[in-house]
Amino acid sequence: MLVRRGFVKGDGKKSHVSDQTHPPRVSDLEMLRQVTTALTDRVAATLAEHELTVDQWNVLRSLTVSGPQSMSDLVERTRITGPTLSRVVDKLAERALVYRNVDAGDRRRVLVHAADRGHKLVTQIAPLIDEVERHGLASLSASEVSTLRTLLARVASA
């Protein structure tokens, strides 16, 4: 609520009213964005120590967890756009963390695989990323974290 500076008539006398601003309520979406940004920034700082970006981590993690994937599968799983994903995979391939192979079942498709070096790097970094997550959620009980995961999954699937 904003009260403007001016004069108010009450009991027939004029009195001065100063500016009083009550900030609008932060929307749920804005709060979610703020939390996501804060945690992503912490993850990015951790990954930077290993010369990885968040997008590179997401691709590498997806490949080590789910196995070889086509570029379209990676787009769907990581939510990284096609052109950006191509650059991300190229950078990972330059570092010998991933490699591409023609799909034996469909020679028109190329699959991206995590290389042994990629698997080792994920094994090394995953505990650090898990710690960032634990730190970010430290103010919540185990039950609250479980509820948060359930609610976020529901919102994500809506």
C-alpha positions in Angstrom: 0.0 0.0 0.0 1.4 3.4 -0.9 0.4 6.5 1.0 1.3 9.7 -0.8 2.7 12.8 0.8 0.0 15.4 1.3 -2.5 16.7 3.7 -5.4 14.9 5.1 -8.6 16.4 6.5 -9.7 14.5 9.6 -11.4 16.6 12.2 -11.5 19.7 10.0 -7.8 20.3 10.5 -5.1 19.6 7.9 -2.3 17.2 8.9 0.8 16.1 7.0 1.0 12.5 5.9 4.5 11.2 4.9 5.3 8.6 2.2 4.8 5.1 3.5 5.4 2.3 1.2 4.7 -1.3 2.0 6.6 -3.5 -0.5 4.4 -5.8 -2.5 4.4 -9.4 -1.6 7.1 -11.4 -3.4 5.4 -13.8 -5.7 5.9 -17.6 -5.2 7.5 -17.7 -8.7 9.9 -14.9 -7.8 10.9 -16.7 -4.6 11.5 -19.9 -6.5 13.6 -18.0 -9.0 15.7 -16.4 -6.2 16.3 -19.8 -4.5 17.2 -21.4 -7.8 19.6 -18.5 -8.7 21.3 -18.6 -5.3 21.8 -22.4 -5.4 22.9 -22.4 -9.1 25.5 -19.7 -8.3 26.9 -21.8 -5.5 27.0 -24.9 -7.8 28.6 -22.8 -10.6 31.4 -21.6 -8.2 32.1 -25.2 -7.2 32.1 -26.4 -10.8 34.4 -23.5 -11.9 37.1 -25.0 -9.7 37.0 -28.0 -12.1 36.7 -25.8 -15.2 33.1 -26.9 -15.8 29.9 -24.8 -16.4 26.5 -25.7 -15.0 25.4 -26.8 -18.5 28.4 -29.0 -19.0 27.8 -30.6 -15.6 24.1 -31.2 -16.4 25.1 -33.0 -19.6 27.9 -35.0 -18.0 25.7 -36.0 -15.1 22.8 -37.0 -17.3 25.1 -39.2 -19.4 26.7 -40.9 -16.4 23.3 -41.5 -14.7 21.2 -42.5 -17.8 23.9 -43.7 -20.2 24.4 -42.8 -23.9 21.8 -40.4 -25.3 20.9 -38.7 -28.6 21.2 -34.9 -28.7 17.4 -34.7 -28.7 17.2 -36.8 -25.6 19.8 -34.6 -23.9 17.8 -31.5 -24.9 14.7 -33.0 -23.3 16.5 -34.1 -20.1 18.7 -31.1 -19.6 16.4 -28.3 -21.0 19.4 -26.9 -22.8 18.6 -25.6 -26.3 19.9 -27.4 -29.3 22.6 -24.9 -30.5 23.8 -24.4 -26.9 23.9 -28.1 -26.3 26.0 -28.7 -29.4 28.6 -26.2 -28.1 28.5 -27.8 -24.6 29.0 -31.3 -26.0 31.8 -30.0 -28.3 33.6 -28.5 -25.3 33.2 -31.7 -23.3 34.5 -33.7 -26.3 37.5 -31.4 -26.6 38.4 -32.3 -23.0 37.8 -36.1 -23.7 35.0 -36.2 -21.1 32.4 -37.4 -23.7 32.5 -38.8 -27.2 30.0 -39.3 -30.0 29.2 -42.6 -31.8 26.7 -43.6 -34.4 23.8 -45.5 -32.9 24.2 -49.2 -33.9 20.4 -49.6 -34.0 19.7 -46.5 -36.1 22.7 -45.3 -38.1 21.0 -41.9 -38.7 21.3 -41.2 -34.9 24.4 -40.1 -33.1 24.7 -41.0 -29.4 26.7 -39.0 -26.9 28.5 -41.1 -24.3 30.4 -40.2 -21.1 34.0 -41.2 -21.5 35.9 -42.9 -18.6 37.4 -39.5 -17.8 33.9 -38.0 -17.6 32.7 -40.8 -15.3 35.7 -40.2 -13.0 35.1 -36.5 -12.9 31.4 -36.9 -12.0 32.4 -39.3 -9.3 34.9 -36.7 -8.0 32.5 -33.7 -8.2 29.1 -35.2 -7.3 29.8 -35.2 -3.5 30.8 -31.5 -3.7 27.6 -30.7 -5.5 25.6 -32.8 -3.0 27.2 -30.8 -0.2 26.1 -27.5 -1.9 22.6 -28.9 -1.9 22.7 -30.0 1.7 24.0 -26.6 2.7 21.3 -24.9 0.8 18.6 -27.0 2.5 20.2 -27.1 5.9 17.5 -25.1 7.5 14.9 -27.7 6.6 14.2 -31.0 8.4 14.4 -34.3 6.5 10.6 -34.4 6.4 10.5 -30.8 5.0 13.0 -31.7 2.4 11.0 -34.7 1.4 7.8 -32.5 1.2 9.7 -29.9 -0.8 10.8 -32.5 -3.3 7.3 -33.8 -3.7 5.8 -30.4 -4.1 8.5 -29.3 -6.6 7.9 -32.5 -8.7 4.2 -31.8 -8.7 4.8 -28.2 -9.9 7.3 -29.3 -12.5 4.9 -31.8 -14.0 1.9 -29.4 -14.1 
